[in-house]
């Protein structure tokens, strides 16, 4: 098996200096990222012919020796999975120890249920050492609703005895003004990581705001879901390729026909439902408390926990 570091893009059959440069600029410097791309994606993003793209991908797959593996090998590889504390031990326990790398974690709920508060909390806790519940890494924060507040980061950083200025320096903000801008900024995360920035968490707050506003009516639903699916695919690829945690917040819509259960449901349809590894429903409780309910997970049972939002962040 050829190890990724042993081979460069220009060494692949059919890839010269110019093609290697195009691939690098398009965010395909990582061999596994290249091996798992589609010819169409590579052709569009790197501006090369589909025929050339197919040959490049095939060469990258041979270099990476992609093949079947045993469940034991998967278990061994999952030892590399990291987890980021939410600040609440109850919440962490509910989702298996914290927000997981190589996965998409979605939280949804009404306005004021705590979605953006958890986003700010995670942007700080990912910077903590591993023995304190962090990954000693940096964060990308794609803000679609103008909810990011550096003042909130300072409050939470002080609570964790972190230097506020240094903490802010490690959070990379992208203010997305429409869905196309949002998709573009997600694509650019590859470049940021490949430039040497130790990104360990990607936050999108919120995922559906622009899609919901721009694609109105049943006739535009198919186009919206297709674009959303491509966007989620990019985020999941980043999570898998670089061992990064992806945390997305989502809005809800009313269910006037619901006589039992929740009167609201998450938007985004089945595309988002299937893409999310973990789905958590947030509800407002009494006396400033919040209730988190795990509604979907590959291996964890449904359950609930109670947490509180304070000036210092999320607590039990």
C-alpha positions as CSV (number, residue, x, y, z in Angstrom):
1,X,0.0,0.0,0.0
2,X,1.3,3.5,-0.9
3,X,1.0,5.9,2.0
4,X,-0.4,9.3,1.1
5,X,2.8,11.2,2.1
6,X,4.9,9.0,-0.3
7,X,3.3,10.4,-3.4
8,X,2.5,13.9,-4.7
9,X,-0.2,15.0,-7.2
10,X,2.3,15.6,-10.0
11,X,3.7,12.0,-9.6
12,X,0.3,10.5,-10.5
13,X,0.1,9.1,-14.1
14,X,-1.4,11.7,-16.4
15,X,-0.9,14.6,-14.0
16,X,1.7,17.2,-14.8
17,X,2.7,20.4,-13.1
18,X,-0.2,22.4,-14.5
19,X,-2.9,19.9,-13.7
20,X,-1.4,19.4,-10.2
21,X,-1.6,23.2,-9.7
22,X,-5.2,23.3,-10.8
23,X,-6.1,20.4,-8.5
24,X,-4.3,22.1,-5.6
25,X,-6.1,25.4,-6.2
26,X,-9.5,23.6,-6.4
27,X,-9.0,22.0,-3.0
28,X,-7.9,18.5,-4.0
29,X,-4.4,18.5,-2.6
30,X,-5.3,15.7,-0.3
31,X,-5.0,12.3,-2.0
32,X,-8.0,10.7,-0.3
33,X,-10.1,13.8,-1.1
34,X,-9.1,13.3,-4.8
35,X,-9.8,9.5,-4.7
36,X,-13.3,10.0,-3.4
37,X,-14.3,12.8,-5.8
38,X,-16.6,12.3,-8.8
39,X,-15.4,13.0,-12.4
40,X,-18.1,15.6,-12.8
41,X,-17.1,17.4,-9.5
42,X,-13.4,17.3,-10.4
43,X,-14.0,18.5,-14.0
44,X,-16.1,21.5,-12.8
45,X,-14.0,22.6,-9.9
46,X,-10.5,22.0,-11.3
47,X,-11.5,23.0,-14.9
48,X,-10.2,19.9,-16.6
49,X,-11.9,17.5,-19.0
50,X,-14.1,14.7,-17.6
51,X,-11.9,12.1,-19.4
52,X,-8.8,13.5,-17.7
53,X,-10.7,13.7,-14.4
54,X,-11.6,10.0,-14.6
55,X,-7.9,9.0,-15.1
56,X,-6.7,11.2,-12.3
57,X,-9.3,9.8,-9.9
58,X,-8.5,6.2,-10.9
59,X,-4.7,6.9,-10.3
60,X,-5.5,8.4,-6.9
61,X,-7.6,5.4,-5.9
62,X,-4.8,3.0,-6.9
63,X,-2.3,5.1,-4.9
64,X,-4.6,5.0,-1.8
65,X,-5.3,1.3,-2.4
66,X,-9.0,1.7,-1.7
67,X,-10.7,-1.6,-1.2
68,X,-13.0,-3.4,1.2
69,X,-11.9,-3.6,4.9
70,X,-13.1,-5.7,7.8
71,X,-15.3,-4.4,10.6
72,X,-12.4,-4.8,13.0
73,X,-10.4,-2.4,10.9
74,X,-13.3,0.1,11.0
75,X,-13.4,-0.3,14.8
76,X,-9.6,0.4,15.0
77,X,-10.0,3.4,12.8
78,X,-12.8,4.8,14.9
79,X,-10.3,5.1,17.8
80,X,-9.2,8.2,16.0
81,X,-12.6,9.8,16.4
82,X,-12.5,12.8,18.8
83,X,-15.3,14.4,20.8
84,X,-15.9,18.0,21.8
85,X,-17.7,18.8,25.1
86,X,-20.8,20.9,25.0
87,X,-20.1,22.2,28.5
88,X,-22.9,20.0,30.0
89,X,-22.0,16.5,31.1
90,X,-25.6,15.4,30.7
91,X,-25.7,16.6,27.1
92,X,-22.3,15.0,26.4
93,X,-23.6,11.7,27.8
94,X,-26.8,11.9,25.7
95,X,-24.8,12.0,22.4
96,X,-22.1,9.5,23.3
97,X,-19.4,11.7,24.9
98,X,-19.6,15.0,23.0
99,X,-19.9,16.3,19.4
100,X,-18.2,13.6,17.3
101,X,-15.6,14.1,14.5
102,X,-16.2,12.3,11.2
103,X,-19.9,13.0,11.7
104,X,-22.7,15.6,11.1
105,X,-24.5,16.6,14.3
106,X,-27.7,18.5,13.7
107,X,-29.7,20.4,16.4
108,X,-33.1,21.9,15.6
109,X,-35.7,23.8,17.6
110,X,-37.7,27.0,17.9
111,X,-36.1,30.4,18.1
112,X,-34.6,30.9,21.6
113,X,-34.1,27.1,22.2
114,X,-30.3,27.5,22.5
115,X,-29.0,26.5,19.0
116,X,-26.7,29.5,18.5
117,X,-25.7,29.4,22.2
118,X,-24.4,25.8,21.8
119,X,-22.6,26.9,18.5
120,X,-20.7,29.6,20.4
121,X,-19.9,27.2,23.2
122,X,-18.4,24.6,20.8
123,X,-16.4,27.3,19.0
124,X,-14.6,27.7,22.4
125,X,-14.5,24.2,23.8
126,X,-12.9,22.7,20.6
127,X,-9.8,24.8,21.6
128,X,-9.5,23.1,24.9
129,X,-6.9,20.4,25.4
130,X,-8.1,16.8,24.9
131,X,-8.0,16.0,28.6
132,X,-10.5,18.9,29.2
133,X,-13.0,17.9,26.5
134,X,-11.5,19.7,23.5
135,X,-9.4,18.8,20.5
136,X,-6.8,21.6,20.8
137,X,-8.0,22.8,17.4
138,X,-9.6,25.7,15.6
139,X,-13.1,26.4,14.2
140,X,-14.8,27.5,11.1
141,X,-18.1,29.3,11.7
142,X,-20.4,29.8,8.7
143,X,-22.9,32.4,9.9
144,X,-26.1,32.7,7.8
145,X,-28.4,34.6,10.1
146,X,-25.9,37.2,11.6
147,X,-26.1,35.5,15.0
148,X,-22.3,35.3,15.7
149,X,-21.3,37.6,18.6
150,X,-17.6,37.8,19.6
151,X,-18.7,39.3,22.9
152,X,-20.3,35.9,23.7
153,X,-17.1,34.1,22.8
154,X,-15.2,36.3,25.3
155,X,-17.6,35.4,28.1
156,X,-17.3,31.7,27.5
157,X,-13.5,31.9,27.0
158,X,-13.2,33.6,30.4
159,X,-15.3,30.9,32.0
160,X,-12.8,28.3,30.7
161,X,-9.7,30.4,31.7
162,X,-8.7,30.9,28.1
163,X,-7.3,34.1,26.7
164,X,-10.2,35.8,24.9
165,X,-8.1,37.4,22.2
166,X,-6.3,34.1,21.3
167,X,-9.6,32.3,21.4
168,X,-11.2,34.7,18.9
169,X,-8.1,34.4,16.6
170,X,-8.8,30.7,16.3
171,X,-12.4,31.1,15.1
172,X,-12.6,31.7,11.3
173,X,-15.9,33.4,10.5
174,X,-17.7,33.4,7.1
175,X,-20.8,35.6,6.9
176,X,-22.9,33.9,4.1
177,X,-25.3,36.3,2.4
178,X,-27.1,33.7,0.2
179,X,-27.1,29.9,-0.4
180,X,-24.6,30.1,-3.2
181,X,-22.2,32.1,-0.9
182,X,-22.8,29.5,1.8
183,X,-21.9,26.6,-0.5
184,X,-18.8,28.5,-1.7
185,X,-17.5,29.1,1.8
186,X,-18.0,25.4,2.7
187,X,-15.9,24.5,-0.4
188,X,-13.1,26.8,0.7
189,X,-12.7,25.0,4.0
190,X,-10.5,22.5,2.1
191,X,-8.1,25.2,1.2
192,X,-8.0,26.5,4.7
193,X,-7.1,23.1,6.1
194,X,-4.6,22.3,3.4
195,X,-2.9,25.7,4.1
196,X,-2.0,24.2,7.5
197,X,-4.8,25.6,9.8
198,X,-5.7,23.0,12.4
199,X,-9.5,23.0,11.8
200,X,-11.3,20.5,14.0
201,X,-14.8,21.9,14.0
202,X,-17.1,23.3,11.3
203,X,-20.3,25.1,12.4
204,X,-23.1,26.1,10.1
205,X,-25.6,28.3,11.9
206,X,-28.2,27.9,10.5
207,X,-28.0,25.4,7.5
208,X,-31.5,26.1,6.0
209,X,-32.1,29.8,6.5
210,X,-31.0,30.9,2.9
211,X,-32.4,27.8,1.2
212,X,-35.7,28.4,2.9
213,X,-35.9,32.0,1.8
214,X,-34.6,31.6,-1.8
215,X,-36.5,28.5,-2.9
216,X,-40.2,29.2,-2.4
217,X,-43.0,27.0,-3.6
218,X,-43.3,23.4,-4.5
219,X,-42.0,23.9,-8.0
220,X,-38.5,24.9,-6.7
221,X,-38.3,22.1,-4.1
222,X,-36.4,19.6,-6.3
223,X,-33.7,22.2,-7.2
224,X,-33.4,23.2,-3.5
225,X,-33.0,19.6,-2.3
226,X,-30.5,18.8,-5.0
227,X,-28.3,21.8,-4.0
228,X,-28.8,21.0,-0.3
229,X,-27.7,17.4,-0.9
230,X,-24.5,18.6,-2.7
231,X,-23.8,21.0,0.2
232,X,-24.2,18.3,2.8
233,X,-22.0,16.0,0.7
234,X,-19.2,18.5,0.8
235,X,-19.5,18.9,4.6
236,X,-19.5,15.1,5.2
237,X,-16.5,14.7,2.9
238,X,-14.6,17.3,5.0
239,X,-15.6,15.5,8.2
240,X,-14.4,12.1,6.9
241,X,-11.2,13.3,5.1
242,X,-9.8,15.5,7.8
243,X,-11.3,13.9,11.0
244,X,-13.4,17.1,11.6
245,X,-16.6,17.5,13.6
246,X,-19.5,19.2,11.7
247,X,-22.2,20.9,13.8
248,X,-25.3,22.3,12.0
249,X,-28.3,24.1,13.4
250,X,-31.7,23.9,11.8
251,X,-35.0,25.7,11.9
252,X,-38.4,24.2,12.4
253,X,-41.9,24.6,10.9
254,X,-45.3,24.4,12.5
255,X,-47.4,21.2,12.1
256,X,-51.0,22.4,12.5
257,X,-52.2,18.8,11.8
258,X,-50.3,17.3,14.7
259,X,-52.6,16.2,17.5
260,X,-50.0,14.1,19.2
261,X,-46.2,14.6,19.7
262,X,-44.3,17.7,18.7
263,X,-46.2,20.6,17.1
264,X,-43.1,21.4,15.0
265,X,-40.7,19.5,12.8
266,X,-37.3,20.2,11.4
267,X,-37.1,21.5,7.8
268,X,-34.9,20.1,5.1
269,X,-36.8,17.0,4.4
270,X,-35.4,13.5,4.0
271,X,-32.2,14.8,2.4
272,X,-31.1,16.4,5.6
273,X,-32.6,13.7,7.8
274,X,-30.5,11.0,6.1
275,X,-27.4,13.1,6.0
276,X,-27.3,13.9,9.7
277,X,-25.5,11.3,11.8
278,X,-27.0,12.7,15.1
279,X,-30.2,14.7,15.3
280,X,-31.1,16.5,18.5
281,X,-34.3,18.4,19.2
282,X,-34.1,21.4,21.6
283,X,-37.0,22.6,23.6
284,X,-37.5,25.5,26.0
285,X,-38.2,24.5,29.6
286,X,-39.2,26.3,32.7
287,X,-36.9,28.7,34.6
288,X,-34.4,29.2,31.8
289,X,-33.8,25.5,31.4
290,X,-33.5,23.7,28.0
291,X,-34.4,20.1,27.1
292,X,-32.3,18.2,24.5
293,X,-33.8,15.1,23.0
294,X,-31.8,12.7,20.9
295,X,-34.1,11.7,18.1
296,X,-31.7,9.9,15.7
297,X,-28.3,8.2,16.1
298,X,-26.6,5.2,14.4
299,X,-26.0,3.4,17.8
300,X,-27.4,5.4,20.7
301,X,-30.9,5.0,22.2
302,X,-33.3,7.9,22.2
303,X,-33.2,10.0,25.4
304,X,-33.4,13.4,27.0
305,X,-31.3,15.7,29.2
306,X,-31.8,19.1,30.8
307,X,-29.2,21.9,30.6
308,X,-29.1,25.6,31.3
309,X,-27.6,28.6,29.5
310,X,-25.7,31.0,31.7
311,X,-23.3,33.9,31.2
312,X,-20.5,31.4,31.4
313,X,-22.1,29.2,28.7
314,X,-23.8,25.8,28.8
315,X,-24.1,24.0,32.2
316,X,-26.0,21.0,33.7
